[in-house]
Amino acid sequence: MPYYDYFCADCQKRISVFQSYKDYGVVAPVCPECSGTHLKRKLTRVRIAKSEDRRMEEMADPASMFGDVDENDPKSVARAMRKMGSQMGEDLPPEFGEITDRLEAGESPESIEQSLPDLGGGADD
């Protein structure tokens, strides 16, 4: 669907406007909220599909995945964990979100580990 994102300077809102390919660039868009015409086009994020093999190759490269991680900074570790989690392309357990949230808040990994003793599983698991 040819929807385009704009910012309306008249009502200060971010909006989406449907325009056919034929009309884009020819007919001036109008804000559906306030009928304003002072719109500035906003680009949306672009996603690139990667095969599972490619994702795994990138994760195996320590320079690309963990090159800027400061292991003494919980926030830096949390960023790396979130990046790794998004690269996995799988649903992660709820504990993953809790741990990364706590790291981002500045809590030490040791403190988190002590408060979640069953996190790694037992010796029998």
N, CA, C and O atoms as a GROMACS GRO file, in nm:
protein
  500
    1MET      N    1   0.084  -0.118   0.000
    1MET     CA    2   0.000   0.000   0.000
    1MET      C    3   0.088   0.124   0.000
    1MET      O    4   0.183   0.133   0.078
    2PRO      N    5   0.059   0.217  -0.083
    2PRO     CA    6   0.142   0.338  -0.088
    2PRO      C    7   0.100   0.442   0.016
    2PRO      O    8   0.040   0.545  -0.017
    3TYR      N    9   0.132   0.414   0.141
    3TYR     CA   10   0.114   0.513   0.248
    3TYR      C   11   0.248   0.578   0.273
    3TYR      O   12   0.352   0.512   0.272
    4TYR      N   13   0.246   0.708   0.294
    4TYR     CA   14   0.368   0.782   0.317
    4TYR      C   15   0.356   0.856   0.450
    4TYR      O   16   0.249   0.908   0.484
    5ASP      N   17   0.464   0.859   0.525
    5ASP     CA   18   0.466   0.926   0.655
    5ASP      C   19   0.512   1.070   0.637
    5ASP      O   20   0.607   1.100   0.565
    6TYR      N   21   0.440   1.159   0.708
    6TYR     CA   22   0.471   1.301   0.703
    6TYR      C   23   0.465   1.358   0.844
    6TYR      O   24   0.406   1.298   0.934
    7PHE      N   25   0.527   1.473   0.862
    7PHE     CA   26   0.511   1.553   0.982
    7PHE      C   27   0.439   1.679   0.940
    7PHE      O   28   0.483   1.749   0.849
    8CYS      N   29   0.326   1.708   1.007
    8CYS     CA   30   0.248   1.827   0.974
    8CYS      C   31   0.295   1.944   1.061
    8CYS      O   32   0.284   1.938   1.184
    9ALA      N   33   0.346   2.047   0.999
    9ALA     CA   34   0.394   2.165   1.073
    9ALA      C   35   0.276   2.245   1.128
    9ALA      O   36   0.294   2.323   1.222
   10ASP      N   37   0.157   2.227   1.072
   10ASP     CA   38   0.040   2.303   1.118
   10ASP      C   39  -0.014   2.248   1.251
   10ASP      O   40  -0.039   2.326   1.343
   11CYS      N   41  -0.031   2.116   1.262
   11CYS     CA   42  -0.087   2.060   1.386
   11CYS      C   43   0.017   1.986   1.470
   11CYS      O   44  -0.015   1.935   1.577
   12GLN      N   45   0.144   1.981   1.421
   12GLN     CA   46   0.255   1.920   1.494
   12GLN      C   47   0.236   1.770   1.519
   12GLN      O   48   0.276   1.719   1.623
   13LYS      N   49   0.176   1.701   1.422
   13LYS     CA   50   0.154   1.557   1.437
   13LYS      C   51   0.223   1.481   1.325
   13LYS      O   52   0.241   1.531   1.214
   14ARG      N   53   0.262   1.358   1.359
   14ARG     CA   54   0.314   1.268   1.257
   14ARG      C   55   0.195   1.192   1.201
   14ARG      O   56   0.116   1.135   1.277
   15ILE      N   57   0.182   1.190   1.070
   15ILE     CA   58   0.065   1.130   1.007
   15ILE      C   59   0.106   1.042   0.890
   15ILE      O   60   0.218   1.052   0.840
   16SER      N   61   0.014   0.956   0.847
   16SER     CA   62   0.033   0.875   0.727
   16SER      C   63  -0.072   0.915   0.626
   16SER      O   64  -0.189   0.933   0.659
   17VAL      N   65  -0.029   0.930   0.503
   17VAL     CA   66  -0.119   0.974   0.396
   17VAL      C   67  -0.113   0.872   0.283
   17VAL      O   68  -0.005   0.832   0.239
   18PHE      N   69  -0.232   0.829   0.237
   18PHE     CA   70  -0.238   0.740   0.123
   18PHE      C   71  -0.227   0.823  -0.004
   18PHE      O   72  -0.299   0.922  -0.021
   19GLN      N   73  -0.136   0.784  -0.092
   19GLN     CA   74  -0.122   0.849  -0.222
   19GLN      C   75  -0.093   0.740  -0.323
   19GLN      O   76  -0.009   0.653  -0.299
   20SER      N   77  -0.160   0.744  -0.435
   20SER     CA   78  -0.130   0.647  -0.539
   20SER      C   79   0.007   0.680  -0.596
   20SER      O   80   0.056   0.792  -0.583
   21TYR      N   81   0.066   0.582  -0.659
   21TYR     CA   82   0.198   0.606  -0.720
   21TYR      C   83   0.188   0.714  -0.827
   21TYR      O   84   0.283   0.790  -0.848
   22LYS      N   85   0.075   0.720  -0.893
   22LYS     CA   86   0.053   0.818  -0.998
   22LYS      C   87   0.050   0.961  -0.942
   22LYS      O   88   0.099   1.055  -1.005
   23ASP      N   89  -0.008   0.976  -0.821
   23ASP     CA   90  -0.023   1.109  -0.761
   23ASP      C   91   0.098   1.155  -0.680
   23ASP      O   92   0.116   1.275  -0.658
   24TYR      N   93   0.182   1.059  -0.635
   24TYR     CA   94   0.294   1.097  -0.550
   24TYR      C   95   0.389   1.190  -0.626
   24TYR      O   96   0.433   1.159  -0.737
   25GLY      N   97   0.418   1.304  -0.564
   25GLY     CA   98   0.507   1.402  -0.626
   25GLY      C   99   0.435   1.496  -0.721
   25GLY      O  100   0.493   1.595  -0.768
   26VAL      N  101   0.309   1.466  -0.750
   26VAL     CA  102   0.232   1.550  -0.842
   26VAL      C  103   0.124   1.626  -0.766
   26VAL      O  104   0.109   1.747  -0.780
   27VAL      N  105   0.048   1.554  -0.683
   27VAL     CA  106  -0.060   1.613  -0.603
   27VAL      C  107  -0.007   1.635  -0.462
   27VAL      O  108   0.043   1.542  -0.399
   28ALA      N  109  -0.018   1.757  -0.412
   28ALA     CA  110   0.031   1.790  -0.278
   28ALA      C  111  -0.053   1.719  -0.172
   28ALA      O  112  -0.175   1.723  -0.178
   29PRO      N  113   0.013   1.652  -0.075
   29PRO     CA  114  -0.062   1.583   0.030
   29PRO      C  115  -0.126   1.682   0.127
   29PRO      O  116  -0.078   1.794   0.145
   30VAL      N  117  -0.234   1.638   0.189
   30VAL     CA  118  -0.308   1.720   0.286
   30VAL      C  119  -0.317   1.642   0.416
   30VAL      O  120  -0.342   1.521   0.415
   31CYS      N  121  -0.298   1.709   0.527
   31CYS     CA  122  -0.304   1.645   0.659
   31CYS      C  123  -0.447   1.600   0.688
   31CYS      O  124  -0.540   1.680   0.680
   32PRO      N  125  -0.464   1.471   0.721
   32PRO     CA  126  -0.599   1.423   0.753
   32PRO      C  127  -0.650   1.473   0.889
   32PRO      O  128  -0.769   1.463   0.917
   33GLU      N  129  -0.562   1.526   0.972
   33GLU     CA  130  -0.602   1.574   1.105
   33GLU      C  131  -0.654   1.718   1.101
   33GLU      O  132  -0.757   1.749   1.161
   34CYS      N  133  -0.581   1.805   1.030
   34CYS     CA  134  -0.615   1.948   1.034
   34CYS      C  135  -0.633   2.010   0.896
   34CYS      O  136  -0.659   2.130   0.884
   35SER      N  137  -0.619   1.929   0.793
   35SER     CA  138  -0.628   1.976   0.653
   35SER      C  139  -0.513   2.070   0.617
   35SER      O  140  -0.521   2.142   0.517
   36GLY      N  141  -0.408   2.070   0.696
   36GLY     CA  142  -0.292   2.153   0.668
   36GLY      C  143  -0.215   2.103   0.547
   36GLY      O  144  -0.225   1.986   0.509
   37THR      N  145  -0.140   2.193   0.488
   37THR     CA  146  -0.064   2.158   0.368
   37THR      C  147   0.088   2.172   0.388
   37THR      O  148   0.165   2.151   0.294
   38HIS      N  149   0.130   2.205   0.509
   38HIS     CA  150   0.272   2.220   0.538
   38HIS      C  151   0.326   2.088   0.592
   38HIS      O  152   0.351   2.075   0.711
   39LEU      N  153   0.343   1.991   0.503
   39LEU     CA  154   0.386   1.858   0.541
   39LEU      C  155   0.530   1.833   0.498
   39LEU      O  156   0.573   1.874   0.390
   40LYS      N  157   0.603   1.766   0.585
   40LYS     CA  158   0.741   1.729   0.554
   40LYS      C  159   0.750   1.577   0.557
   40LYS      O  160   0.710   1.514   0.655
   41ARG      N  161   0.800   1.519   0.450
   41ARG     CA  162   0.806   1.374   0.437
   41ARG      C  163   0.905   1.316   0.538
   41ARG      O  164   1.016   1.369   0.555
   42LYS      N  165   0.865   1.210   0.604
   42LYS     CA  166   0.949   1.136   0.699
   42LYS      C  167   0.975   0.998   0.642
   42LYS      O  168   0.883   0.932   0.593
   43LEU      N  169   1.097   0.955   0.649
   43LEU     CA  170   1.131   0.821   0.601
   43LEU      C  171   1.111   0.722   0.714
   43LEU      O  172   1.148   0.749   0.828
   44THR      N  173   1.055   0.608   0.682
   44THR     CA  174   1.036   0.504   0.780
   44THR      C  175   1.154   0.409   0.776
   44THR      O  176   1.235   0.413   0.684
   45ARG      N  177   1.163   0.324   0.878
   45ARG     CA  178   1.272   0.227   0.885
   45ARG      C  179   1.261   0.127   0.770
   45ARG      O  180   1.152   0.094   0.723
   46VAL      N  181   1.374   0.081   0.729
   46VAL     CA  182   1.380  -0.020   0.623
   46VAL      C  183   1.429  -0.149   0.686
   46VAL      O  184   1.526  -0.149   0.762
   47ARG      N  185   1.363  -0.258   0.654
   47ARG     CA  186   1.406  -0.388   0.705
   47ARG      C  187   1.472  -0.466   0.592
   47ARG      O  188   1.429  -0.462   0.477
   48ILE      N  189   1.574  -0.537   0.629
   48ILE     CA  190   1.645  -0.620   0.532
   48ILE      C  191   1.633  -0.764   0.580
   48ILE      O  192   1.673  -0.799   0.691
   49ALA      N  193   1.578  -0.846   0.494
   49ALA     CA  194   1.563  -0.988   0.528
   49ALA      C  195   1.698  -1.057   0.516
   49ALA      O  196   1.771  -1.041   0.418
   50LYS      N  197   1.730  -1.135   0.620
   50LYS     CA  198   1.855  -1.211   0.620
   50LYS      C  199   1.822  -1.358   0.642
   50LYS      O  200   1.729  -1.392   0.715
   51SER      N  201   1.898  -1.441   0.579
   51SER     CA  202   1.879  -1.584   0.601
   51SER      C  203   1.930  -1.618   0.741
   51SER      O  204   2.007  -1.544   0.802
   52GLU      N  205   1.885  -1.733   0.791
   52GLU     CA  206   1.931  -1.776   0.922
   52GLU      C  207   2.082  -1.798   0.921
   52GLU      O  208   2.150  -1.767   1.019
   53ASP      N  209   2.135  -1.852   0.811
   53ASP     CA  210   2.280  -1.873   0.801
   53ASP      C  211   2.356  -1.741   0.812
   53ASP      O  212   2.459  -1.734   0.880
   54ARG      N  213   2.305  -1.637   0.746
   54ARG     CA  214   2.373  -1.508   0.750
   54ARG      C  215   2.369  -1.448   0.890
   54ARG      O  216   2.468  -1.392   0.938
   55ARG      N  217   2.253  -1.458   0.957
   55ARG     CA  218   2.242  -1.407   1.094
   55ARG      C  219   2.341  -1.478   1.185
   55ARG      O  220   2.408  -1.414   1.266
   56MET      N  221   2.352  -1.611   1.171
   56MET     CA  222   2.444  -1.688   1.255
   56MET      C  223   2.589  -1.652   1.225
   56MET      O  224   2.671  -1.646   1.316
   57GLU      N  225   2.622  -1.629   1.098
   57GLU     CA  226   2.758  -1.588   1.062
   57GLU      C  227   2.793  -1.455   1.127
   57GLU      O  228   2.903  -1.438   1.179
   58GLU      N  229   2.699  -1.360   1.123
   58GLU     CA  230   2.724  -1.228   1.183
   58GLU      C  231   2.739  -1.238   1.334
   58GLU      O  232   2.821  -1.168   1.394
   59MET      N  233   2.660  -1.325   1.396
   59MET     CA  234   2.671  -1.342   1.541
   59MET      C  235   2.802  -1.408   1.579
   59MET      O  236   2.854  -1.385   1.688
   60ALA      N  237   2.857  -1.492   1.491
   60ALA     CA  238   2.982  -1.562   1.520
   60ALA      C  239   3.103  -1.470   1.510
   60ALA      O  240   3.210  -1.503   1.562
   61ASP      N  241   3.087  -1.356   1.445
   61ASP     CA  242   3.197  -1.261   1.430
   61ASP      C  243   3.201  -1.172   1.554
   61ASP      O  244   3.120  -1.080   1.566
   62PRO      N  245   3.294  -1.196   1.646
   62PRO     CA  246   3.297  -1.119   1.770
   62PRO      C  247   3.318  -0.970   1.748
   62PRO      O  248   3.271  -0.889   1.828
   63ALA      N  249   3.387  -0.932   1.642
   63ALA     CA  250   3.411  -0.789   1.618
   63ALA      C  251   3.281  -0.717   1.583
   63ALA      O  252   3.261  -0.604   1.626
   64SER      N  253   3.194  -0.780   1.506
   64SER     CA  254   3.070  -0.712   1.467
   64SER      C  255   2.967  -0.717   1.579
   64SER      O  256   2.889  -0.624   1.596
   65MET      N  257   2.965  -0.827   1.656
   65MET     CA  258   2.862  -0.842   1.758
   65MET      C  259   2.904  -0.778   1.891
   65MET      O  260   2.822  -0.713   1.956
   66PHE      N  261   3.028  -0.796   1.931
   66PHE     CA  262   3.069  -0.754   2.065
   66PHE      C  263   3.188  -0.660   2.065
   66PHE      O  264   3.250  -0.640   2.170
   67GLY      N  265   3.222  -0.601   1.952
   67GLY     CA  266   3.340  -0.517   1.941
   67GLY      C  267   3.339  -0.396   2.033
   67GLY      O  268   3.445  -0.353   2.078
   68ASP      N  269   3.221  -0.340   2.062
   68ASP     CA  270   3.215  -0.219   2.143
   68ASP      C  271   3.160  -0.245   2.283
   68ASP      O  272   3.120  -0.151   2.352
   69VAL      N  273   3.157  -0.371   2.327
   69VAL     CA  274   3.102  -0.405   2.458
   69VAL      C  275   3.207  -0.382   2.565
   69VAL      O  276   3.319  -0.432   2.557
   70ASP      N  277   3.168  -0.306   2.667
   70ASP     CA  278   3.252  -0.288   2.785
   70ASP      C  279   3.195  -0.379   2.892
   70ASP      O  280   3.091  -0.349   2.951
   71GLU      N  281   3.261  -0.490   2.919
   71GLU     CA  282   3.208  -0.589   3.012
   71GLU      C  283   3.193  -0.537   3.154
   71GLU      O  284   3.127  -0.601   3.236
   72ASN      N  285   3.253  -0.423   3.184
   72ASN     CA  286   3.239  -0.363   3.317
   72ASN      C  287   3.123  -0.264   3.324
   72ASN      O  288   3.096  -0.206   3.430
   73ASP      N  289   3.055  -0.245   3.212
   73ASP     CA  290   2.941  -0.151   3.206
   73ASP      C  291   2.814  -0.231   3.178
   73ASP      O  292   2.795  -0.278   3.066
   74PRO      N  293   2.726  -0.247   3.278
   74PRO     CA  294   2.603  -0.326   3.259
   74PRO      C  295   2.518  -0.276   3.141
   74PRO      O  296   2.455  -0.357   3.073
   75LYS      N  297   2.514  -0.146   3.118
   75LYS     CA  298   2.434  -0.093   3.008
   75LYS      C  299   2.490  -0.137   2.873
   75LYS      O  300   2.415  -0.166   2.780
   76SER      N  301   2.621  -0.142   2.863
   76SER     CA  302   2.686  -0.188   2.740
   76SER      C  303   2.657  -0.336   2.716
   76SER      O  304   2.632  -0.377   2.603
   77VAL      N  305   2.659  -0.416   2.823
   77VAL     CA  306   2.628  -0.558   2.811
   77VAL      C  307   2.482  -0.575   2.769
   77VAL      O  308   2.452  -0.661   2.686
   78ALA      N  309   2.392  -0.495   2.825
   78ALA     CA  310   2.250  -0.503   2.790
   78ALA      C  311   2.229  -0.471   2.642
   78ALA      O  312   2.149  -0.538   2.575
   79ARG      N  313   2.299  -0.370   2.590
   79ARG     CA  314   2.286  -0.337   2.447
   79ARG      C  315   2.328  -0.454   2.360
   79ARG      O  316   2.263  -0.486   2.261
   80ALA      N  317   2.438  -0.518   2.397
   80ALA     CA  318   2.486  -0.634   2.321
   80ALA      C  319   2.387  -0.749   2.330
   80ALA      O  320   2.363  -0.818   2.231
   81MET      N  321   2.329  -0.770   2.448
   81MET     CA  322   2.230  -0.876   2.463
   81MET      C  323   2.106  -0.850   2.378
   81MET      O  324   2.054  -0.942   2.315
   82ARG      N  325   2.060  -0.726   2.378
   82ARG     CA  326   1.942  -0.693   2.295
   82ARG      C  327   1.973  -0.713   2.147
   82ARG      O  328   1.890  -0.765   2.072
   83LYS      N  329   2.092  -0.672   2.106
   83LYS     CA  330   2.131  -0.690   1.966
   83LYS      C  331   2.135  -0.838   1.931
   83LYS      O  332   2.085  -0.879   1.826
   84MET      N  333   2.194  -0.918   2.019
   84MET     CA  334   2.202  -1.061   1.997
   84MET      C  335   2.062  -1.121   1.994
   84MET      O  336   2.032  -1.206   1.909
   85GLY      N  337   1.976  -1.078   2.085
   85GLY     CA  338   1.839  -1.129   2.089
   85GLY      C  339   1.761  -1.097   1.962
   85GLY      O  340   1.685  -1.180   1.913
   86SER      N  341   1.780  -0.977   1.909
   86SER     CA  342   1.708  -0.941   1.786
   86SER      C  343   1.763  -1.018   1.666
   86SER      O  344   1.689  -1.048   1.573
   87GLN      N  345   1.892  -1.050   1.667
   87GLN     CA  346   1.952  -1.127   1.560
   87GLN      C  347   1.906  -1.272   1.560
   87GLN      O  348   1.904  -1.338   1.456
   88MET      N  349   1.869  -1.323   1.676
   88MET     CA  350   1.829  -1.463   1.687
   88MET      C  351   1.702  -1.490   1.608
   88MET      O  352   1.686  -1.599   1.552
   89GLY      N  353   1.612  -1.392   1.602
   89GLY     CA  354   1.489  -1.411   1.527
   89GLY      C  355   1.395  -1.512   1.589
   89GLY      O  356   1.307  -1.565   1.521
   90GLU      N  357   1.410  -1.538   1.717
   90GLU     CA  358   1.326  -1.634   1.787
   90GLU      C  359   1.268  -1.567   1.911
   90GLU      O  360   1.319  -1.466   1.958
   91ASP      N  361   1.159  -1.626   1.962
   91ASP     CA  362   1.103  -1.578   2.087
   91ASP      C  363   1.196  -1.616   2.201
   91ASP      O  364   1.236  -1.732   2.213
   92LEU      N  365   1.230  -1.519   2.282
   92LEU     CA  366   1.320  -1.544   2.394
   92LEU      C  367   1.238  -1.552   2.522
   92LEU      O  368   1.129  -1.495   2.529
   93PRO      N  369   1.287  -1.622   2.623
   93PRO     CA  370   1.211  -1.636   2.748
   93PRO      C  371   1.194  -1.500   2.816
   93PRO      O  372   1.273  -1.409   2.795
   94PRO      N  373   1.090  -1.488   2.898
   94PRO     CA  374   1.063  -1.360   2.966
   94PRO      C  375   1.180  -1.314   3.053
   94PRO      O  376   1.199  -1.194   3.073
   95GLU      N  377   1.259  -1.408   3.104
   95GLU     CA  378   1.373  -1.372   3.187
   95GLU      C  379   1.474  -1.287   3.110
   95GLU      O  380   1.541  -1.202   3.168
   96PHE      N  381   1.483  -1.310   2.980
   96PHE     CA  382   1.577  -1.234   2.898
   96PHE      C  383   1.544  -1.085   2.904
   96PHE      O  384   1.633  -1.002   2.923
   97GLY      N  385   1.417  -1.052   2.889
   97GLY     CA  386   1.375  -0.912   2.897
   97GLY      C  387   1.399  -0.852   3.034
   97GLY      O  388   1.442  -0.738   3.047
   98GLU      N  389   1.371  -0.931   3.138
   98GLU     CA  390   1.392  -0.883   3.274
   98GLU      C  391   1.540  -0.854   3.300
   98GLU      O  392   1.575  -0.750   3.357
   99ILE      N  393   1.625  -0.946   3.256
   99ILE     CA  394   1.769  -0.929   3.279
   99ILE      C  395   1.822  -0.807   3.205
   99ILE      O  396   1.896  -0.727   3.262
  100THR      N  397   1.785  -0.792   3.077
  100THR     CA  398   1.836  -0.677   3.002
  100THR      C  399   1.782  -0.546   3.058
  100THR      O  400   1.854  -0.446   3.060
  101ASP      N  401   1.656  -0.546   3.103
  101ASP     CA  402   1.602  -0.424   3.166
  101ASP      C  403   1.681  -0.387   3.291
  101ASP      O  404   1.711  -0.270   3.314
  102ARG      N  405   1.715  -0.486   3.371
  102ARG     CA  406   1.789  -0.460   3.495
  102ARG      C  407   1.932  -0.414   3.465
  102ARG      O  408   1.985  -0.327   3.534
  103LEU      N  409   1.993  -0.474   3.362
  103LEU     CA  410   2.127  -0.429   3.322
  103LEU      C  411   2.123  -0.284   3.273
  103LEU      O  412   2.210  -0.204   3.307
  104GLU      N  413   2.022  -0.252   3.192
  104GLU     CA  414   2.010  -0.114   3.141
  104GLU      C  415   1.989  -0.014   3.254
  104GLU      O  416   2.026   0.102   3.242
  105ALA      N  417   1.928  -0.060   3.362
  105ALA     CA  418   1.908   0.027   3.478
  105ALA      C  419   2.036   0.043   3.559
  105ALA      O  420   2.041   0.121   3.654
  106GLY      N  421   2.142  -0.032   3.521
  106GLY     CA  422   2.271  -0.018   3.588
  106GLY      C  423   2.300  -0.123   3.693
  106GLY      O  424   2.403  -0.116   3.761
  107GLU      N  425   2.211  -0.221   3.709
  107GLU     CA  426   2.234  -0.326   3.808
  107GLU      C  427   2.347  -0.418   3.762
  107GLU      O  428   2.359  -0.446   3.643
  108SER      N  429   2.427  -0.464   3.854
  108SER     CA  430   2.541  -0.548   3.818
  108SER      C  431   2.495  -0.689   3.782
  108SER      O  432   2.397  -0.739   3.836
  109PRO      N  433   2.567  -0.754   3.689
  109PRO     CA  434   2.533  -0.892   3.654
  109PRO      C  435   2.537  -0.986   3.774
  109PRO      O  436   2.456  -1.078   3.783
  110GLU      N  437   2.630  -0.964   3.865
  110GLU     CA  438   2.641  -1.048   3.983
  110GLU      C  439   2.516  -1.038   4.070
  110GLU      O  440   2.468  -1.139   4.122
  111SER      N  441   2.464  -0.917   4.087
  111SER     CA  442   2.345  -0.896   4.166
  111SER      C  443   2.224  -0.964   4.102
  111SER      O  444   2.141  -1.023   4.172
  112ILE      N  445   2.214  -0.956   3.971
  112ILE     CA  446   2.104  -1.020   3.899
  112ILE      C  447   2.115  -1.171   3.912
  112ILE      O  448   2.015  -1.239   3.936
  113GLU      N  449   2.235  -1.223   3.898
  113GLU     CA  450   2.256  -1.368   3.908
  113GLU      C  451   2.218  -1.419   4.046
  113GLU      O  452   2.160  -1.527   4.059
  114GLN      N  453   2.251  -1.342   4.151
  114GLN     CA  454   2.218  -1.384   4.287
  114GLN      C  455   2.067  -1.384   4.311
  114GLN      O  456   2.016  -1.467   4.386
  115SER      N  457   1.997  -1.291   4.248
  115SER     CA  458   1.853  -1.283   4.270
  115SER      C  459   1.775  -1.383   4.187
  115SER      O  460   1.656  -1.405   4.212
  116LEU      N  461   1.839  -1.444   4.088
  116LEU     CA  462   1.775  -1.544   4.002
  116LEU      C  463   1.856  -1.673   4.005
  116LEU      O  464   1.919  -1.707   3.905
  117PRO      N  465   1.858  -1.746   4.117
  117PRO     CA  466   1.948  -1.861   4.131
  117PRO      C  467   1.916  -1.975   4.034
  117PRO      O  468   2.006  -2.052   4.000
  118ASP      N  469   1.792  -1.988   3.990
  118ASP     CA  470   1.756  -2.099   3.900
  118ASP      C  471   1.771  -2.061   3.753
  118ASP      O  472   1.732  -2.138   3.665
  119LEU      N  473   1.825  -1.945   3.726
  119LEU     CA  474   1.832  -1.897   3.589
  119LEU      C  475   1.910  -1.988   3.496
  119LEU      O  476   1.866  -2.015   3.385
  120GLY      N  477   2.025  -2.035   3.540
  120GLY     CA  478   2.108  -2.120   3.455
  120GLY      C  479   2.069  -2.266   3.458
  120GLY      O  480   2.128  -2.348   3.387
  121GLY      N  481   1.971  -2.301   3.539
  121GLY     CA  482   1.934  -2.441   3.553
  121GLY      C  483   2.026  -2.510   3.651
  121GLY      O  484   2.134  -2.461   3.682
  122GLY      N  485   1.984  -2.622   3.698
  122GLY     CA  486   2.067  -2.697   3.793
  122GLY      C  487   2.165  -2.787   3.721
  122GLY      O  488   2.168  -2.792   3.598
  123ALA      N  489   2.245  -2.858   3.798
  123ALA     CA  490   2.344  -2.950   3.742
  123ALA      C  491   2.276  -3.067   3.670
  123ALA      O  492   2.336  -3.128   3.582
  124ASP      N  493   2.151  -3.097   3.709
  124ASP     CA  494   2.079  -3.208   3.647
  124ASP      C  495   2.018  -3.169   3.513
  124ASP      O  496   1.982  -3.257   3.435
  125ASP      N  497   2.005  -3.038   3.482
  125ASP     CA  498   1.937  -2.992   3.362
  125ASP      C  499   2.023  -3.003   3.240
  125ASP      O  500   1.980  -2.967   3.131
   0.00000   0.00000   0.00000
